[in-house]
Amino acid sequence: MKFVFDLDGTICFKGQPVSERILKSLEKLETQGHQVIFASARPIRDLLPVLDKRFHTYPMIGGNGAIVANHGEIISTVHFDTKTLLKIKRLIELYEVTYLIDSSWDYAYTGPADHPILHNLDPQKLAINRPLTELNPIVKILMLTSKNIGLLEQDLAKLDVVVNVHGNEGVLDISPKGINKWSGLQQLGVIEGEYIAFGNDANDVSMFQHAKHSVMIGDHSKLKPFAEEQLPIHDDIEKDITEKVEELARFFH
């Protein structure tokens, strides 16, 4: 069976790398004949630093499905088309948006110097912060601040894009049309109903919808209707996660 794991808020917490305790649990899955896949909103560039190097060749989905990697190489990217990108850039100007915009590797950042997202942004200095005019292709857009977030959301809803709202941070997470974690899994040859999904946020809905079994970490109102199980967050949530992984590995072997 394939096991697909979101990262932030699912198997790693508070911006810290995935713990050795959980990593060993994932390695055990592989020794039992299962396959581990990571699926994150982070681009591959920012996904790698939270995983030990021995996991860097595992199948990975970054940018909510816009970037797919396997065996340590990016094998697929999906970017915004020119027409849609032009409309988004006009909205950025109109609503005075600050942003983190990703290419397949480099990025453009204009957000506040103290924004929480900077804790996760290219910590190993693997990429270059380029002007937006030099970034091509563009695969993912995070709108961090705006002079009118409500009107901005309304105008984005008129475009052929996928918008996820990260409520805690007030961030708008925008991907090209048709791109989500399930579309990324399909790029890896994953078949509907043949994987177990672990996630915690609205951007995990698509992979929960097509999973054989799904486990929500914490509590998210948009994800909850699609979860078979829920593990509440507490001080030793990692214990519950590793025990659940072991239980499902036995059940679905």
ROPA-422519 format. One record per residue: x, y, z of N, C-alpha, C, O in turn. Coordinates in steps of 0.02 Angstrom, whole numbers. Example, Ala and Ser with C-alpha at 12.3 -4.5 7.8 and 13.67 -1.06 7.14 Angstrom:
660_-284_390_615_-225_390_660_-165_390_712_-166_423
642_-112_354_684_-53_357_645_2_394_670_57_402
//
This chain:
42_-60_0_0_0_0_44_62_0_98_63_30
21_114_-33_56_178_-32_29_220_26_-31_222_38
74_254_61_57_299_115_79_369_96_138_381_83
31_416_93_46_484_72_39_531_132_-12_533_165
92_570_144_93_613_202_103_687_183_151_704_148
56_729_204_69_800_206_124_812_258_139_768_298
154_871_258_208_885_305_186_931_363_172_908_418
182_996_349_169_1044_402_102_1033_436_50_1032_404
104_1023_502_43_1012_540_18_941_538_-32_925_569
53_898_500_33_828_494_86_782_523_72_742_568
148_787_498_202_748_527_261_791_550_310_765_578
257_857_539_306_902_569_269_963_594_217_983_566
295_994_647_256_1044_683_299_1104_701_359_1098_716
267_1163_701_298_1225_722_362_1241_683_410_1267_711
362_1224_620_419_1240_577_480_1196_587_532_1208_556
474_1146_630_531_1102_643_534_1044_593_482_1026_565
592_1015_581_597_957_536_558_898_563_542_895_623
543_851_519_510_789_540_557_754_589_616_746_576
529_733_645_571_703_698_596_634_678_567_601_635
651_615_709_679_549_696_629_494_716_628_440_685
590_507_766_539_460_788_490_443_731_474_385_719
467_494_697_420_483_641_457_456_581_431_412_546
518_480_567_556_456_510_568_381_515_563_345_465
584_357_574_595_285_583_530_246_570_532_190_544
474_275_589_409_244_576_397_238_501_370_188_477
417_290_464_408_289_391_456_239_358_437_205_310
517_235_383_564_186_357_539_115_368_549_71_326
507_104_425_480_39_440_426_20_389_421_-38_369
386_69_369_336_56_317_369_28_254_345_-21_225
424_59_234_458_38_173_486_-34_181_482_-73_134
512_-50_239_539_-117_249_484_-170_249_496_-229_236
422_-148_263_365_-193_263_333_-200_194_284_-236_185
363_-166_145_338_-171_76_291_-117_54_266_-118_-2
278_-68_98_237_-11_79_280_42_45_342_37_44
248_93_18_285_149_-12_264_214_22_204_224_35
312_257_36_299_322_68_306_378_16_355_381_-21
256_422_14_256_480_-30_242_542_12_201_540_57
277_596_-3_265_659_32_227_707_-15_243_712_-74
177_742_13_137_788_-27_126_852_13_91_852_63
157_907_-9_159_968_31_139_1029_-10_143_1029_-71
118_1081_26_109_1146_-6_177_1178_-21_182_1220_-66
228_1158_16_295_1185_4_320_1165_-66_305_1110_-89
356_1208_-99_392_1185_-159_445_1135_-138_464_1132_-79
470_1095_-185_520_1044_-169_580_1074_-133_608_1044_-87
599_1134_-154_656_1169_-123_648_1175_-47_697_1167_-11
588_1190_-24_576_1200_47_551_1138_82_545_1136_144
535_1087_43_515_1023_72_576_984_95_575_951_147
629_987_57_690_949_73_720_964_142_740_917_176
723_1028_163_757_1041_227_722_1011_289_754_1004_341
658_994_285_624_965_343_628_889_344_601_856_389
661_861_293_671_788_290_745_772_292_786_806_260
763_720_328_832_697_328_852_677_257_810_655_217
916_685_241_940_673_173_924_602_147_918_592_87
918_555_193_904_487_170_834_480_139_818_429_109
793_532_147_725_531_117_721_574_54_667_578_25
775_604_33_771_652_-22_758_620_-90_743_655_-138
764_554_-95_749_521_-158_678_491_-159_658_461_-209
641_500_-104_573_475_-102_528_515_-150_544_572_-166
473_486_-174_426_524_-215_398_584_-176_380_577_-118
395_641_-209_373_702_-176_328_744_-222_339_749_-282
278_773_-191_234_821_-224_242_887_-189_232_891_-128
261_939_-225_269_1005_-196_221_1055_-227_190_1041_-279
215_1112_-195_172_1165_-222_100_1143_-231_67_1164_-278
75_1100_-186_7_1074_-191_-7_1038_-256_-64_1039_-281
44_1008_-285_35_970_-347_68_999_-408_71_967_-460
93_1061_-402_123_1094_-460_193_1067_-477_215_1074_-534
226_1037_-428_294_1012_-439_296_940_-414_276_925_-357
321_894_-455_326_824_-436_398_801_-445_429_814_-496
424_767_-393_493_743_-396_496_670_-377_454_645_-340
546_635_-404_558_565_-387_632_550_-398_663_577_-444
659_508_-356_730_489_-361_775_550_-360_828_551_-391
754_603_-324_796_662_-316_794_711_-374_833_759_-375
749_699_-422_745_743_-481_673_767_-490_626_729_-480
665_830_-510_599_856_-528_578_826_-595_614_833_-645
521_791_-595_499_757_-656_440_791_-690_424_776_-747
407_837_-654_349_869_-684_335_936_-650_338_941_-588
320_987_-689_297_1051_-662_238_1075_-704_234_1062_-764
192_1109_-670_136_1140_-705_135_1214_-686_138_1231_-627
133_1258_-735_138_1329_-720_76_1367_-745_36_1340_-783
69_1429_-722_14_1471_-743_23_1490_-817_79_1504_-839
-32_1491_-854_-27_1514_-923_-19_1590_-925_-34_1624_-876
5_1615_-981_22_1686_-987_-37_1732_-973_-30_1783_-939
-95_1715_-1000_-155_1757_-993_-176_1761_-919_-190_1816_-894
-178_1704_-886_-199_1704_-815_-148_1740_-772_-167_1777_-726
-85_1730_-787_-32_1762_-748_-36_1838_-754_-24_1874_-706
-51_1862_-813_-58_1935_-823_-115_1963_-780_-109_2017_-751
-170_1926_-776_-227_1948_-734_-208_1949_-660_-226_1994_-623
-170_1899_-640_-149_1896_-569_-102_1954_-554_-108_1984_-500
-57_1969_-599_-10_2025_-588_-47_2091_-583_-27_2135_-545
-101_2098_-621_-142_2159_-616_-175_2165_-548_-179_2219_-519
-199_2108_-522_-229_2108_-455_-177_2124_-401_-192_2158_-352
-116_2099_-411_-62_2114_-364_-50_2190_-359_-42_2217_-305
-51_2222_-417_-41_2295_-419_-101_2331_-389_-94_2377_-350
-161_2310_-409_-223_2343_-388_-232_2341_-312_-251_2391_-282
-217_2284_-283_-230_2275_-211_-166_2280_-169_-166_2262_-110
-112_2303_-200_-49_2314_-165_-29_2251_-125_-17_2254_-65
-27_2196_-161_-14_2131_-130_61_2121_-119_102_2136_-164
80_2097_-60_147_2070_-51_144_1995_-58_92_1965_-45
198_1964_-80_192_1895_-103_255_1854_-94_310_1880_-85
245_1789_-98_298_1740_-110_277_1701_-172_227_1665_-170
314_1709_-226_296_1677_-289_353_1630_-309_411_1648_-309
333_1568_-325_383_1516_-339_386_1497_-412_335_1488_-445
447_1490_-437_460_1453_-498_472_1381_-477_458_1363_-420
498_1340_-522_511_1270_-503_567_1265_-451_573_1215_-417
608_1319_-445_660_1318_-394_670_1387_-361_666_1392_-300
683_1439_-400_692_1506_-373_625_1538_-354_572_1509_-366
628_1598_-325_567_1629_-300_573_1705_-300_628_1732_-310
516_1739_-290_515_1811_-281_477_1825_-216_421_1801_-207
507_1865_-172_476_1880_-108_474_1955_-96_526_1988_-101
415_1981_-79_408_2053_-64_373_2064_3_355_2120_19
363_2010_41_325_2015_103_362_2049_158_420_2069_150
329_2055_216_361_2087_274_424_2049_296_429_1989_288
471_2087_325_534_2057_347_525_2010_406_569_1971_422
468_2016_440_455_1974_499_398_1924_488_371_1898_536
380_1912_425_324_1866_411_343_1795_432_399_1773_418
298_1759_465_313_1690_488_336_1643_433_373_1596_446
314_1656_371_331_1610_317_406_1609_304_432_1561_274
442_1661_325_514_1665_314_551_1610_352_607_1593_334
520_1583_405_552_1529_442_560_1466_399_605_1426_409
514_1459_349_514_1399_307_543_1412_237_549_1366_198
559_1474_222_579_1493_155_654_1482_143_695_1517_172
669_1433_102_738_1420_79_789_1426_136_837_1465_130
781_1388_190_827_1395_248_899_1376_232_945_1399_265
908_1334_181_976_1313_164_1007_1354_108_1061_1338_83
971_1408_88_996_1454_37_1014_1417_-28_1068_1424_-55
967_1377_-50_977_1337_-110_955_1373_-174_974_1355_-229
914_1427_-165_885_1461_-222_903_1535_-221_940_1558_-178
876_1572_-270_888_1644_-276_822_1681_-272_773_1661_-303
821_1735_-232_763_1779_-229_768_1828_-287_807_1876_-285
729_1816_-339_733_1855_-400_676_1905_-405_624_1895_-373
684_1959_-443_626_2002_-459_574_1962_-497_591_1916_-535
510_1978_-486_457_1941_-519_465_1941_-595_447_1892_-628
491_1994_-623_500_1998_-696_550_1947_-722_551_1932_-782
593_1921_-678_644_1873_-699_624_1801_-682_663_1754_-695
564_1791_-654_544_1725_-632_501_1691_-685_449_1717_-705
525_1634_-708_488_1598_-761_510_1525_-763_570_1512_-763
463_1477_-766_390_1487_-762_369_1496_-689_409_1487_-643
306_1514_-679_279_1524_-611_230_1469_-596_183_1457_-633
242_1434_-540_202_1374_-524_158_1383_-463_110_1344_-453
173_1432_-421_135_1440_-359_141_1511_-334_194_1542_-340
86_1537_-306_84_1605_-282_53_1607_-212_-1_1581_-201
89_1637_-165_61_1651_-99_53_1726_-93_102_1764_-97
-9_1749_-83_-22_1819_-71_-24_1830_4_-68_1802_39
22_1869_30_33_1874_102_-6_1930_135_-38_1919_186
-3_1989_106_-41_2047_132_-73_2084_74_-50_2079_17
-126_2121_89_-162_2159_38_-201_2215_71_-219_2211_130
-213_2268_33_-252_2324_62_-326_2307_67_-363_2340_103
-349_2254_31_-419_2233_37_-423_2159_19_-437_2141_-38
-413_2117_69_-410_2044_57_-477_2017_34_-478_1969_-6
-532_2045_58_-598_2021_39_-612_2030_-36_-634_1984_-69
-600_2090_-61_-610_2103_-133_-561_2064_-175_-577_2041_-230
-501_2057_-150_-451_2017_-186_-474_1945_-194_-468_1917_-249
-500_1915_-141_-527_1847_-145_-583_1842_-197_-585_1795_-236
-627_1891_-197_-682_1891_-245_-657_1893_-317_-683_1858_-360
-607_1935_-330_-581_1940_-398_-542_1877_-418_-545_1856_-476
-507_1847_-371_-471_1784_-386_-520_1728_-403_-505_1685_-444
-579_1729_-372_-629_1678_-384_-655_1680_-456_-684_1631_-480
-645_1735_-490_-667_1741_-560_-616_1712_-609_-630_1705_-668
-557_1695_-584_-504_1669_-628_-502_1593_-627_-529_1562_-581
-472_1564_-678_-464_1491_-682_-403_1469_-642_-353_1448_-670
-408_1475_-576_-354_1456_-532_-383_1419_-472_-444_1421_-461
-340_1385_-435_-360_1352_-373_-336_1396_-315_-276_1412_-311
-381_1414_-270_-363_1457_-213_-376_1420_-148_-433_1399_-135
-325_1412_-107_-332_1387_-39_-318_1444_9_-269_1480_1
-361_1451_59_-352_1504_109_-324_1474_173_-355_1429_202
-266_1498_194_-237_1477_257_-260_1525_311_-231_1579_320
-313_1506_346_-348_1550_391_-306_1578_447_-312_1637_464
-263_1537_476_-224_1559_533_-177_1617_514_-165_1662_554
-152_1615_452_-105_1666_431_-136_1718_385_-104_1769_370
-198_1707_362_-230_1753_316_-196_1754_248_-195_1805_215
-167_1697_228_-129_1692_166_-172_1660_112_-207_1610_125
-170_1687_51_-203_1657_-7_-152_1617_-47_-102_1644_-70
-165_1553_-54_-119_1505_-86_-149_1487_-154_-202_1455_-157
-116_1506_-208_-145_1501_-275_-104_1455_-318_-43_1461_-324
-139_1408_-350_-107_1359_-396_-142_1363_-464_-198_1388_-469
-109_1339_-517_-141_1337_-583_-204_1295_-582_-212_1251_-540
-248_1308_-629_-311_1271_-635_-299_1196_-640_-256_1173_-677
-339_1158_-601_-335_1085_-604_-278_1055_-564_-268_995_-564
-240_1098_-529_-183_1073_-491_-201_1066_-417_-224_1113_-385
-189_1007_-392_-199_993_-321_-156_932_-304_-122_905_-347
-159_909_-243_-117_853_-223_-136_789_-259_-94_746_-273
-200_780_-274_-221_721_-311_-193_721_-381_-171_669_-406
-193_779_-415_-164_781_-482_-89_765_-480_-62_734_-525
-56_787_-426_15_770_-417_26_696_-407_72_667_-434
-18_665_-367_-13_593_-356_-22_554_-421_12_504_-432
-66_578_-463_-76_544_-528_-14_548_-571_0_502_-609
24_603_-565_87_608_-602_137_555_-581_181_536_-619
129_531_-520_172_478_-494_144_408_-507_172_358_-485
88_405_-543_58_341_-559_15_312_-504_-2_253_-507
-2_352_-455_-45_329_-400_-117_321_-424_-143_364_-459
-148_266_-406_-215_250_-428_-265_263_-372_-251_252_-314
-323_287_-391_-376_302_-343_-392_240_-301_-399_185_-327
-399_250_-235_-417_196_-191_-360_149_-174_-371_96_-143
-299_166_-193_-242_123_-180_-188_157_-138_-129_143_-144
-210_203_-94_-163_235_-49_-199_259_14_-260_267_16
-158_269_67_-181_297_130_-156_368_134_-98_382_119
-198_415_155_-180_486_158_-181_512_229_-228_500_267
-129_550_247_-127_587_310_-121_661_293_-78_681_254
-165_702_323_-163_774_310_-196_813_365_-221_785_414
-196_880_358_-224_922_411_-259_985_388_-286_1022_429
-261_998_322_-285_1063_300_-328_1056_237_-334_1001_209
-358_1111_216_-404_1111_159_-369_1088_95_-401_1059_51
-304_1101_89_-269_1080_28_-257_1005_25_-229_980_-24
-280_969_76_-276_896_75_-341_863_54_-345_802_50
-393_903_41_-458_876_24_-455_830_-37_-482_775_-37
-421_853_-89_-419_814_-152_-388_745_-141_-413_695_-168
-334_741_-102_-303_675_-92_-344_632_-44_-340_571_-48
-382_662_2_-427_624_45_-484_595_4_-505_538_15
-510_634_-44_-567_612_-84_-553_548_-123_-598_508_-134
-491_537_-143_-474_481_-186_-436_425_-150_-414_377_-181
-429_432_-84_-391_384_-45_-432_323_-26_-493_325_-23
-397_269_-12_-428_209_16_-449_223_88_-502_201_111
-407_260_124_-419_276_194_-384_342_209_-331_355_181
-414_384_251_-385_450_265_-386_466_339_-434_449_375
-333_498_362_-325_516_432_-310_590_438_-260_614_411
-354_627_472_-344_698_482_-307_710_549_-327_682_600
-255_750_547_-219_769_607_-247_837_629_-247_884_590
-269_841_691_-300_903_715_-372_908_693_-406_857_686
-395_969_681_-466_979_665_-472_1036_615_-456_1093_630
-496_1020_555_-507_1071_504_-576_1060_473_-591_1006_447
-618_1112_476_-688_1104_457_-697_1083_384_-744_1046_368
-653_1106_339_-661_1089_268_-635_1019_252_-657_987_204
-588_995_292_-559_929_280_-598_874_315_-601_817_292
-628_891_371_-661_841_415_-712_797_379_-714_737_392
-754_824_334_-804_781_301_-773_726_258_-807_678_240
-709_732_241_-677_683_197_-630_635_234_-598_593_204
-628_642_301_-581_602_341_-617_543_372_-671_550_402
-587_483_366_-613_424_400_-595_424_474_-633_400_516
-537_453_490_-515_455_559_-486_524_575_-466_561_530
-484_539_640_-456_602_663_-413_591_724_-432_556_771
-352_620_723_-308_618_781_-301_688_809_-270_731_777
-329_701_868_-325_769_897_-253_788_914_-213_746_934
-238_851_906_-171_877_923_-164_880_999_-208_905_1034
-108_855_1024_-91_862_1095_-15_858_1101_20_853_1050
11_860_1161_83_865_1171_122_807_1142_180_815_1122
91_747_1140_127_689_1114_91_661_1053_81_600_1047
71_705_1008_36_684_947_79_636_906_51_594_870
145_642_909_188_598_869_178_525_889_183_481_846
165_512_952_152_444_975_90_417_941_89_360_918
37_457_938_-25_435_906_-14_423_831_-41_376_803
25_466_800_37_459_728_75_394_713_55_357_669
128_382_750_167_321_737_127_258_751_133_209_715
86_260_803_43_202_818_-9_192_764_-24_135_746
-37_246_738_-87_240_685_-55_214_621_-84_172_586
5_238_605_41_213_547_53_138_552_41_101_505
75_115_610_88_44_620_23_3_614_22_-51_585
-31_30_642_-95_-5_639_-119_-12_567_-141_-66_546
-115_42_529_-139_40_460_-93_-3_416_-116_-35_369
-28_-3_431_18_-44_394_0_-118_401_4_-156_353
-19_-138_461_-40_-207_472_-106_-222_438_-114_-275_406
-153_-176_443_-221_-188_418_-222_-191_341_-258_-232_312
-182_-148_309_-185_-143_237_-126_-178_202_-111_-164_144
-92_-222_239_-35_-255_208_-58_-301_151_-17_-334_119
//
